[in-house]
Amino acid sequence: MTNLLHAKCHPLEGGEPMADAQIRSHLNEVSGWHFDGKAIEKTFTFKDWLETIAFVDAMAWICHTEDHHPDVALSYNRCVIRFNTHSVGGVSINDFICAAKVNALVAFAA
């Protein structure tokens, strides 16, 4: 297994997406995330709007520093994060690196 939390995203232009078996293996490393056939996704729930926005701001900074950006669906006390890698047409290691870092952000804030 990879130490996802300490890994860095890297450009994958022209690469191949992960096989389903690799995705299932890496899902064991990122609690609460699931694969929907196209992306990995997790829903985060918060106390209120301010906590939700604070999470989105912090998550955005992490993803910006990795140069790997998710799709985000936002509501009052909920945020759904979806990662996939457009340059490979599916899920890549970069998605799992960012998922691990987002999980660590929530664990740190708890």
BATIVEX-252194 format. One line per 3 residues: number of its first residue (from 1); their letters; for each residue z negated, y negated, x of N, C-alpha, C, O. Coordinates in nm, 2 decimals, always signed. Atoms other than C-alpha are relative to their C-alpha. Layout:
residues N
NUM> a> Z:Y:X:Z:Y:X:Z:Y:X:Z:Y:X  ...;
***
This chain:
residues 110
1> mtn> +0.00:+0.12:+0.08:+0.00:+0.00:+0.00:+0.00:-0.13:+0.09:-0.05:-0.12:+0.20  -0.01:+0.13:-0.07:+0.06:-0.36:+0.10:-0.12:-0.08:-0.03:-0.18:-0.07:-0.14  +0.10:+0.10:+0.03:-0.21:-0.62:+0.14:+0.06:-0.12:-0.06:+0.09:-0.22:+0.01;
4> llh> -0.08:+0.10:+0.07:-0.05:-0.84:-0.12:-0.07:-0.14:+0.01:+0.00:-0.24:+0.02  +0.07:+0.13:+0.00:-0.32:-1.11:-0.11:+0.03:-0.08:+0.12:+0.03:-0.20:+0.12  -0.02:+0.07:-0.13:-0.25:-1.19:+0.25:+0.15:+0.00:+0.04:+0.18:-0.06:+0.15;
7> akc> -0.15:+0.00:-0.03:+0.13:-1.14:+0.24:+0.06:-0.13:-0.04:+0.00:-0.21:-0.11  -0.08:+0.13:+0.04:+0.38:-1.43:+0.22:+0.13:+0.05:-0.06:+0.19:+0.14:-0.02  -0.13:-0.02:+0.05:+0.69:-1.44:+0.01:+0.11:-0.04:+0.10:+0.08:-0.12:+0.18;
10> hpl> -0.11:+0.03:-0.09:+1.02:-1.44:+0.19:+0.13:+0.01:-0.08:+0.14:+0.08:-0.18  -0.13:+0.00:+0.07:+1.38:-1.50:+0.08:+0.06:+0.14:-0.01:+0.05:+0.22:+0.09  -0.06:-0.13:+0.02:+1.55:-1.19:-0.06:+0.14:+0.00:-0.05:+0.19:+0.10:-0.11;
13> egg> -0.14:+0.01:+0.04:+1.90:-1.31:-0.12:+0.08:+0.12:+0.04:+0.08:+0.17:+0.15  -0.09:-0.11:-0.03:+2.14:-1.02:-0.15:-0.08:+0.14:+0.00:-0.02:+0.24:+0.02  +0.08:-0.12:+0.00:+1.85:-0.77:-0.17:+0.01:+0.08:-0.14:+0.07:+0.03:-0.23;
16> epm> +0.00:-0.08:+0.12:+1.79:-0.50:-0.43:-0.14:-0.01:-0.07:-0.24:-0.03:+0.00  +0.13:+0.00:+0.07:+1.52:-0.50:-0.70:-0.07:+0.13:+0.03:-0.01:+0.23:+0.07  +0.08:-0.12:-0.02:+1.24:-0.25:-0.67:+0.04:+0.11:-0.11:+0.07:+0.08:-0.22;
19> ada> -0.02:-0.11:+0.10:+1.28:+0.09:-0.83:-0.13:+0.01:-0.09:-0.23:-0.04:-0.05  +0.11:-0.01:+0.09:+1.06:+0.17:-1.12:-0.13:+0.07:+0.06:-0.24:+0.03:+0.03  +0.11:-0.07:-0.07:+0.84:+0.41:-0.91:-0.08:-0.10:+0.09:-0.20:-0.10:+0.09;
22> qir> +0.07:+0.10:-0.09:+0.77:+0.13:-0.66:-0.07:-0.10:-0.09:-0.19:-0.14:-0.05  +0.06:+0.10:+0.09:+0.69:-0.11:-0.95:-0.13:+0.06:-0.05:-0.24:-0.01:-0.05  +0.12:-0.07:+0.05:+0.44:+0.14:-1.10:-0.10:+0.01:+0.11:-0.22:-0.01:+0.08;
25> shl> +0.10:-0.01:-0.11:+0.28:+0.19:-0.76:-0.07:-0.14:+0.03:-0.19:-0.15:+0.04  +0.05:+0.14:-0.03:+0.24:-0.19:-0.70:-0.09:-0.05:-0.12:-0.18:-0.13:-0.10  +0.08:+0.04:+0.11:+0.10:-0.24:-1.05:-0.14:+0.04:+0.01:-0.23:-0.02:-0.04;
28> nev> +0.13:-0.04:-0.03:-0.20:-0.05:-0.94:-0.08:-0.09:+0.08:-0.20:-0.09:+0.09  +0.06:+0.10:-0.09:-0.27:-0.33:-0.70:-0.03:-0.14:-0.07:-0.10:-0.22:-0.01  +0.01:+0.13:+0.07:-0.26:-0.62:-0.95:-0.05:+0.03:-0.15:+0.02:+0.05:-0.24;
31> sgw> +0.07:-0.04:+0.12:-0.51:-0.56:-1.23:+0.05:-0.09:-0.12:+0.06:-0.21:-0.11  -0.03:+0.07:+0.12:-0.40:-0.65:-1.58:+0.15:-0.04:-0.02:+0.19:-0.08:-0.13  -0.14:+0.02:+0.01:-0.03:-0.69:-1.51:+0.08:+0.12:-0.05:+0.03:+0.23:-0.02;
34> hfd> -0.08:-0.11:+0.05:+0.24:-0.48:-1.68:+0.15:-0.04:+0.02:+0.18:-0.15:+0.03  -0.14:+0.02:-0.02:+0.61:-0.43:-1.64:+0.07:+0.02:-0.14:+0.04:+0.12:-0.21  -0.06:+0.00:+0.13:+0.82:-0.50:-1.95:+0.15:+0.05:+0.01:+0.22:+0.04:-0.09;
37> gka> -0.14:-0.04:-0.02:+1.15:-0.36:-1.80:+0.08:-0.10:+0.07:+0.19:-0.07:+0.12  -0.08:+0.11:-0.07:+1.26:-0.70:-1.66:-0.09:-0.08:+0.09:-0.04:-0.13:+0.19  +0.09:+0.08:-0.08:+0.95:-0.87:-1.52:-0.14:+0.06:-0.01:-0.17:+0.15:-0.09;
40> iek> +0.14:-0.03:+0.01:+0.58:-0.83:-1.45:-0.06:-0.11:-0.07:-0.03:-0.23:-0.05  +0.06:+0.11:+0.09:+0.36:-1.02:-1.70:-0.15:+0.03:-0.01:-0.20:+0.14:-0.01  +0.14:-0.01:+0.03:+0.00:-1.10:-1.76:-0.04:-0.12:-0.09:+0.02:-0.23:-0.07;
43> tft> +0.06:+0.10:+0.08:-0.18:-1.30:-2.03:-0.14:-0.04:+0.04:-0.22:+0.05:+0.06  +0.13:+0.05:-0.03:-0.47:-1.52:-1.93:-0.06:-0.08:-0.11:+0.02:-0.16:-0.17  +0.07:+0.07:+0.11:-0.72:-1.65:-2.18:-0.11:-0.09:+0.05:-0.19:-0.04:+0.14;
46> fkd> +0.10:+0.09:-0.05:-0.94:-1.95:-2.13:-0.08:-0.06:-0.12:-0.06:-0.04:-0.23  +0.09:+0.06:+0.10:-1.22:-2.15:-2.31:+0.07:-0.10:-0.08:+0.05:-0.11:-0.21  -0.06:+0.11:+0.07:-1.01:-2.45:-2.40:+0.13:-0.05:+0.08:+0.17:+0.01:+0.18;
49> wle> -0.12:+0.06:-0.05:-0.71:-2.67:-2.32:-0.02:-0.04:+0.15:+0.07:-0.01:+0.23  +0.02:+0.05:-0.13:-0.86:-2.82:-2.01:-0.01:+0.11:+0.10:+0.05:+0.10:+0.21  +0.00:-0.12:-0.09:-0.94:-2.48:-1.85:+0.14:+0.06:+0.02:+0.18:+0.10:+0.13;
52> tia> -0.13:-0.06:-0.01:-0.59:-2.36:-1.93:+0.09:-0.09:+0.09:+0.16:-0.03:+0.17  -0.08:+0.09:-0.09:-0.43:-2.67:-1.77:-0.04:+0.01:+0.14:+0.04:+0.00:+0.23  +0.05:-0.01:-0.13:-0.65:-2.64:-1.47:+0.05:+0.12:+0.07:+0.09:+0.12:+0.19;
55> fvd> -0.06:-0.13:-0.06:-0.54:-2.28:-1.42:+0.15:-0.02:+0.03:+0.19:+0.02:+0.14  -0.15:+0.01:-0.02:-0.17:-2.37:-1.46:+0.02:-0.09:+0.12:+0.11:-0.06:+0.20  -0.01:+0.09:-0.11:-0.21:-2.66:-1.21:-0.02:+0.08:+0.13:+0.05:+0.07:+0.23;
58> ama> +0.04:-0.08:-0.12:-0.38:-2.43:-0.95:+0.11:+0.11:+0.03:+0.15:+0.13:+0.14  -0.10:-0.11:-0.01:-0.13:-2.14:-1.02:+0.13:-0.06:+0.05:+0.20:+0.00:+0.13  -0.12:+0.06:-0.04:+0.16:-2.38:-0.98:+0.00:-0.04:+0.15:+0.10:-0.02:+0.22;
61> wic> +0.01:+0.03:-0.14:+0.04:-2.49:-0.64:+0.01:+0.12:+0.09:+0.08:+0.12:+0.19  -0.01:-0.13:-0.07:+0.00:-2.13:-0.52:+0.15:+0.04:+0.00:+0.20:+0.07:+0.11  -0.14:-0.04:+0.01:+0.35:-2.05:-0.64:+0.09:-0.09:+0.08:+0.19:-0.05:+0.14;
64> hte> -0.08:+0.10:-0.07:+0.49:-2.37:-0.49:-0.01:+0.03:+0.15:+0.09:+0.03:+0.22  +0.01:-0.03:-0.15:+0.35:-2.28:-0.14:+0.07:+0.13:+0.03:+0.11:+0.15:+0.15  -0.07:-0.13:-0.02:+0.51:-1.93:-0.18:+0.15:-0.02:-0.02:+0.23:+0.07:+0.01;
67> dhh> -0.14:+0.02:+0.04:+0.84:-2.08:-0.30:+0.05:+0.11:-0.09:+0.16:+0.16:-0.08  -0.04:-0.10:+0.09:+0.84:-1.83:-0.58:-0.07:-0.04:-0.13:-0.19:-0.04:-0.14  +0.04:+0.07:+0.12:+0.81:-1.96:-0.93:+0.01:+0.09:-0.13:+0.11:+0.15:-0.15;
70> pdv> -0.01:-0.08:+0.12:+0.72:-1.78:-1.26:+0.05:-0.07:-0.12:+0.07:-0.19:-0.12  -0.02:+0.06:+0.13:+0.81:-1.83:-1.62:-0.14:-0.01:-0.06:-0.22:+0.08:-0.04  +0.13:+0.03:+0.05:+0.51:-1.98:-1.80:+0.01:-0.03:-0.15:+0.09:-0.12:-0.19;
73> als> +0.01:+0.03:+0.14:+0.43:-1.98:-2.17:-0.15:-0.05:-0.02:-0.24:+0.02:+0.01  +0.13:+0.06:+0.01:+0.14:-2.21:-2.25:-0.04:-0.04:-0.14:+0.04:-0.09:-0.22  +0.05:+0.04:+0.13:-0.08:-2.27:-2.55:-0.14:-0.06:+0.03:-0.19:-0.07:+0.14;
76> ynr> +0.13:+0.06:-0.01:-0.43:-2.42:-2.62:-0.09:+0.07:+0.10:-0.15:+0.00:+0.19  +0.09:-0.07:-0.09:-0.63:-2.15:-2.45:+0.06:+0.13:+0.06:-0.02:+0.22:+0.09  -0.06:-0.12:-0.05:-0.38:-1.90:-2.33:+0.12:-0.04:+0.08:+0.19:-0.14:+0.06;
79> cvi> -0.11:+0.03:-0.09:-0.12:-1.88:-2.06:+0.06:+0.14:+0.03:-0.01:+0.23:+0.08  -0.07:-0.12:-0.03:+0.14:-1.60:-2.02:+0.09:-0.03:+0.13:+0.17:-0.12:+0.12  -0.07:+0.01:-0.13:+0.28:-1.56:-1.66:+0.09:+0.12:+0.01:+0.05:+0.23:+0.00;
82> rfn> -0.10:-0.10:-0.02:+0.60:-1.37:-1.60:+0.07:-0.02:+0.14:+0.12:-0.13:+0.16  -0.07:+0.01:-0.13:+0.74:-1.30:-1.25:+0.11:+0.10:+0.00:+0.09:+0.22:-0.03  -0.11:-0.09:-0.05:+1.08:-1.16:-1.15:+0.07:-0.08:+0.10:+0.05:-0.20:+0.11;
85> ths> -0.07:+0.07:-0.11:+1.31:-1.24:-0.87:+0.14:-0.01:-0.03:+0.22:+0.09:-0.03  -0.13:+0.02:+0.04:+1.63:-1.39:-0.98:+0.11:+0.04:+0.10:+0.21:+0.09:+0.07  -0.10:-0.03:-0.11:+1.80:-1.34:-0.64:+0.03:+0.14:+0.02:+0.13:+0.18:+0.08;
88> vgg> -0.03:-0.15:-0.01:+1.77:-0.96:-0.67:+0.02:+0.06:-0.13:+0.05:+0.18:-0.14  -0.03:-0.05:+0.13:+1.81:-0.93:-1.04:-0.10:+0.09:-0.06:-0.07:+0.18:-0.13  +0.11:-0.09:+0.05:+1.47:-0.77:-1.11:-0.13:-0.04:+0.07:-0.15:-0.15:+0.12;
91> vsi> +0.14:+0.02:-0.06:+1.12:-0.73:-0.97:+0.01:+0.03:+0.15:+0.08:+0.13:+0.19  +0.01:-0.02:-0.14:+1.05:-0.76:-0.60:-0.14:-0.01:+0.05:-0.23:-0.04:-0.03  +0.13:+0.01:-0.06:+0.76:-0.76:-0.36:-0.06:-0.14:-0.02:-0.18:-0.16:-0.03;
94> ndf> +0.05:+0.14:+0.02:+0.74:-1.14:-0.40:-0.07:-0.02:-0.13:-0.17:-0.10:-0.14  +0.07:+0.01:+0.13:+0.64:-1.10:-0.76:-0.14:+0.05:+0.01:-0.23:-0.01:-0.05  +0.13:-0.06:-0.01:+0.35:-0.88:-0.67:-0.09:-0.08:+0.09:-0.21:-0.09:+0.07;
97> ica> +0.08:+0.09:-0.09:+0.24:-1.11:-0.39:-0.06:-0.12:-0.08:-0.17:-0.15:-0.07  +0.05:+0.11:+0.08:+0.22:-1.40:-0.63:-0.10:+0.04:-0.11:-0.20:-0.02:-0.14  +0.09:-0.05:+0.10:+0.06:-1.19:-0.90:-0.14:+0.03:+0.06:-0.24:-0.01:+0.00;
100> akv> +0.13:-0.02:-0.07:-0.22:-1.09:-0.65:-0.07:-0.13:+0.02:-0.19:-0.14:+0.01  +0.07:+0.13:-0.03:-0.28:-1.45:-0.56:-0.04:-0.07:-0.13:-0.15:-0.14:-0.12  +0.04:+0.06:+0.13:-0.29:-1.56:-0.92:-0.13:+0.07:-0.05:-0.22:+0.01:-0.10;
103> nal> +0.13:-0.07:+0.03:-0.55:-1.28:-0.99:-0.12:-0.05:+0.08:-0.22:-0.06:+0.03  +0.11:+0.05:-0.09:-0.75:-1.40:-0.69:-0.05:-0.14:-0.05:-0.17:-0.17:-0.04  +0.04:+0.13:+0.05:-0.75:-1.75:-0.83:-0.09:+0.01:-0.11:-0.19:-0.06:-0.12;
106> vaf> +0.09:-0.02:+0.12:-0.90:-1.64:-1.16:-0.13:+0.06:+0.04:-0.24:+0.02:-0.01  +0.12:-0.06:-0.05:-1.15:-1.42:-0.98:-0.09:-0.10:+0.07:-0.21:-0.10:+0.06  +0.08:+0.10:-0.07:-1.26:-1.71:-0.76:-0.06:-0.10:-0.09:-0.17:-0.14:-0.06;
109> aa> +0.05:+0.10:+0.09:-1.30:-1.94:-1.05:-0.11:+0.05:-0.09:-0.18:-0.03:-0.15  +0.09:-0.06:+0.09:-1.51:-1.70:-1.25:-0.15:-0.01:+0.05:-0.24:+0.03:-0.02;
***
